[in-house]
Amino acid sequence: MSVAQPFDLTGRIALVTGASRGIGSSIARLLAAQGARVILSSRKADALEEVARSIRDDGGQADVLACHIGEMEGIEALFRDVSDRFGRLDILVNNAATNPHFGPIWETDPASFQKTVDVNIRGYFFMSSQAARLMMAGGGGAILNVASVNGVVPGALQGIYSITKAAVISMTKAFAKELAPHGIRVNALLPGATDTKFASALIGNAPILAKVLEHIPMGRVARPDEMAGAALYLLSPAASYATGVCMAVDGGYLLA
């Protein structure tokens, strides 16, 4: 690691899921700004093209590969494409997630339950497994799972989502322990309330938002770009001795 450039990612191949907007887009843009060639992924390629174009306009490198991580066939096809086109993978950001049920936990229907588990747990698990194989062949790498503070303190009316994010935290530690001998670091980012379309059911509901803000010492929700710096640290040479870390970026929410 260069002491002068601890966050330099020049020459790295980075795959970011859920990269069409919000936290995923912000992370992808910052990784590209630090020299990584970024592979943008989400369910629909059209939604990614605008992000890819803006990265290229800023002098970065970006490619688009669509994938629905809730479908095993999609994950397998994605990694075949990554292997065929790039021959390696140095960074994976598991960011794509879903939360179809916002309401009392006991009213969660089986379809919403299954969709949330398929994307937020199974998707992250097999994305990480596929990435680990490519990274082993390339001599190492770094995986970042975007979890949530809800994985530590369950969010009101977000029961099954919170359960899956708790699983992501545990998953991060399990992968970190087993992959460390192979030169692969695995960490997690735990965003607090962030102003994204994904969180609109919470951010856009004034009474609920007011209650949330009561528990955030900084007194506001985050911007998506405020998550990107922590992600860059955990994925960069600056964090070369950090694995199994679950970093909360939450304005002090977990302190309250």
PECOR-V813136 format. One line per field, one symbol per residue. phi: phi as a letter, one per 30 degrees, with the letter a starting at -180 (. if undefined). psi: psi as a letter, one per 30 degrees, with the letter a starting at -180 (. if undefined). A space follows every 50 residues. Layout:
phi: ???
psi: ???
This chain:
phi: .dddbdcdceidcbcbchcdaidddddedddddcjddcccbadcdedddd ddddddddjccbbbbdacddbedddddedddddddciabcbbcdceabad cbleddcddeddedddddddcddddddddddedddedcjklbcbcdcadd dcbeddibededddddddddeedddeddcedciccbbbccddebdbdecd dcddceddeeddddccediadddedddddddeedccedcdccbidbcdbb ijeddd
psi: kkefifgkgkfkkkkklhgflbeeeeeeeeeefgfkjkjkkaekeeffee eeeeeefgglkklkjkkjffkeeeeeeefeeeeeefflkfkkjjfkllif jjakefgkleeeeeeeeeefdeeeefeeeeeeeeeefggaakkkkjblff fejkkkghdeeeeeeeeeeeeeeeeeeffefggkkjlkkikakkileegf feefjeeeeeeeffgjefgllllefffeeeeeefflffhfgjkgkjjkig ggeff.
